[in-house]
């Protein structure tokens, strides 16, 4: 794969920092979103990195983004509201890089929530990948009618994002959908990062085909 290059986008609250890789194979791109900014989340998180690596190896252009107030990105945390506009700005960039190309959203934790929230509404998004989805933040009724492919990966011992609640919400979602459990994994896949890599490699075809 080609190396990632740093870029700065003009976002709604100032510049936004990202790492972009031109996959050069499929004519498709994915925006990858990090966990909660108030708890140290950023685009260099190991789960975000694993997702970017797997998606890059699948032939997609990848963009890892730092939300407002994280790293070199300007602005302040906005409780997930302004961050939705940040990611739409990044999607605008990808759409300009690949006119007519397929776009995907992927995210971990806080980023997973925003992936499903915005991805379900934005007509440019073909499919979504959500890892460690915080279903306990509230009902996901806004996602239930969405008929875009949805791949969810979750640790069976996730201590922050209740597996039982996620399973209940998943059962209510429209097809196509897939929920992959990684047995024994906590929220950050501390001892199971290799299993996450394997799950990504084995299941990305569900949303990319």
C-alpha positions in Angstrom: 0.0 0.0 0.0 1.0 3.6 -0.5 1.9 5.6 2.6 -0.6 7.9 4.2 -0.2 11.7 3.7 -1.2 14.4 6.1 -3.8 16.8 4.9 -5.7 19.8 6.3 -9.3 20.4 5.3 -11.2 23.7 5.9 -13.9 22.5 8.3 -16.9 24.3 9.8 -15.0 25.2 13.0 -11.6 25.7 11.4 -9.0 23.3 9.9 -9.4 19.6 10.2 -6.4 17.2 10.3 -6.5 14.0 8.5 -4.3 11.1 7.1 -5.2 10.2 3.5 -4.1 7.1 1.5 -4.8 6.7 -2.2 -5.6 3.1 -2.6 -5.7 3.4 -6.3 -7.5 0.1 -7.0 -11.3 0.2 -6.5 -12.2 3.8 -7.1 -13.9 3.7 -3.7 -13.1 5.6 -0.5 -13.8 5.3 3.2 -13.8 7.8 6.0 -12.7 6.3 9.4 -13.8 7.9 12.6 -12.1 7.8 16.0 -13.5 7.2 19.6 -14.6 9.9 22.1 -12.4 13.0 22.0 -12.9 13.7 25.7 -11.4 10.3 26.6 -8.3 10.5 24.5 -9.8 9.4 21.2 -8.0 10.4 18.1 -7.2 9.1 14.6 -4.1 7.2 15.8 -6.1 4.9 18.1 -5.0 1.3 17.5 -8.5 0.1 16.5 -8.9 3.0 14.0 -5.4 2.1 12.6 -6.4 -1.5 12.3 -9.6 -0.5 10.4 -7.7 1.8 8.1 -5.1 -0.9 7.4 -7.8 -3.6 6.6 -9.8 -1.2 4.4 -6.6 0.0 2.6 -5.6 -3.6 1.9 -9.0 -4.2 0.4 -8.2 -1.5 -2.2 -10.1 1.5 -0.9 -8.8 5.0 -0.5 -8.8 5.7 3.2 -9.1 8.9 5.3 -8.6 9.0 9.0 -9.9 12.2 10.5 -9.3 14.1 13.8 -12.5 15.7 14.9 -12.6 19.4 16.0 -10.3 20.0 19.0 -8.3 16.8 18.5 -4.6 16.9 17.4 -4.1 19.7 15.0 -7.8 20.1 14.3 -9.3 23.4 15.4 -12.4 24.1 17.3 -13.9 22.5 20.5 -15.8 19.4 21.3 -19.5 19.8 20.4 -21.2 16.7 22.0 -21.4 14.9 18.7 -23.3 17.6 16.9 -20.6 19.7 15.3 -18.6 16.5 14.7 -21.3 15.4 12.3 -20.5 18.5 10.2 -16.8 17.7 10.5 -17.3 14.3 8.9 -19.6 15.6 6.2 -16.8 18.1 5.3 -14.4 15.1 5.0 -17.0 13.3 2.9 -17.1 16.3 0.6 -13.3 16.0 0.1 -13.5 12.3 -0.7 -16.4 12.9 -3.1 -14.3 15.5 -4.9 -11.3 13.1 -5.1 -13.4 10.3 -6.5 -16.3 11.8 -8.5 -19.0 9.2 -8.9 -17.0 6.7 -6.7 -18.6 4.7 -3.9 -18.1 6.1 -0.4 -18.2 4.3 2.9 -18.2 5.2 6.6 -16.4 3.3 9.3 -15.9 4.2 13.0 -15.0 2.9 16.4 -17.0 3.7 19.6 -18.0 7.4 19.4 -17.0 7.1 15.8 -19.2 4.1 15.3 -22.2 6.0 16.6 -21.6 8.9 14.2 -20.9 6.4 11.4 -24.4 4.9 11.8 -26.1 8.2 12.5 -24.7 10.1 9.5 -24.2 7.1 7.2 -27.9 6.1 7.5 -29.0 9.6 6.4 -26.4 10.6 3.8 -27.2 9.4 0.3 -23.5 9.3 -0.7 -22.8 6.5 1.8 -23.1 3.0 0.3 -22.5 1.0 3.5 -21.2 1.3 7.1 -18.7 -0.5 9.4 -19.2 0.1 13.1 -16.9 -1.3 15.8 -17.7 -1.1 19.5 -21.1 0.6 18.9 -22.3 2.4 22.0 -25.9 1.3 21.8 -26.6 2.3 25.4 -26.5 6.0 24.4 -30.1 5.7 23.5 -32.6 4.0 21.2 -31.4 3.6 17.6 -34.8 3.9 16.1 -33.4 6.4 13.5 -31.3 3.6 12.1 -34.0 0.8 12.0 -35.4 1.6 8.5 -32.0 1.9 6.9 -31.5 -0.7 4.1 -27.8 0.0 3.5 -25.4 -2.8 4.4 -24.4 -2.5 8.0 -21.4 -4.5 9.5 -21.1 -4.3 13.2 -18.2 -5.9 15.1 -18.3 -6.0 18.9 -16.4 -7.6 21.9 -18.4 -10.0 24.0 -16.9 -8.5 27.1 -17.3 -4.8 26.2 -17.4 -3.0 29.5 -18.5 0.4 28.0 -20.9 -0.6 25.3 -23.3 -3.2 26.6 -23.3 -6.3 24.4 -26.9 -7.2 25.4 -28.2 -3.8 24.5 -26.4 -3.9 21.2 -27.9 -7.3 20.3 -31.4 -6.1 21.1 -30.9 -3.0 18.9 -29.3 -5.1 16.1 -32.3 -7.4 16.0 -34.6 -4.4 15.2 -32.5 -3.2 12.3 -33.5 -3.7 8.7 -31.5 -6.0 6.4 -28.9 -6.2 5.1 -26.9 -6.4 8.4 -24.3 -8.5 10.1 -23.1 -8.6 13.7 -19.8 -10.3 14.4 -18.9 -11.1 18.0 -15.3 -11.4 19.2 -15.4 -13.6 22.2 -13.6 -12.4 25.3 -12.8 -9.0 23.8 -13.2 -5.8 25.9 -14.1 -2.4 24.4 -10.6 -1.7 23.2 -9.8 -5.2 22.1 -6.8 -5.1 24.5 -5.9 -8.8 24.1 -7.8 -9.5 20.9 -6.5 -7.0 18.4 -5.4 -9.9 16.2 -8.9 -11.3 16.3 -10.2 -8.0 15.2 -7.9 -8.0 12.3 -9.1 -11.4 11.3 -12.8 -10.4 11.7 -12.2 -7.4 9.5 -10.5 -9.4 6.8 -13.2 -12.1 6.8 -16.2 -9.8 6.8 -15.4 -6.7 4.8 -16.8 -8.4 1.7 -20.2 -8.1 3.2 -20.2 -4.3 2.8 -17.8 -4.0 -0.2 -19.4 -6.5 -2.6 
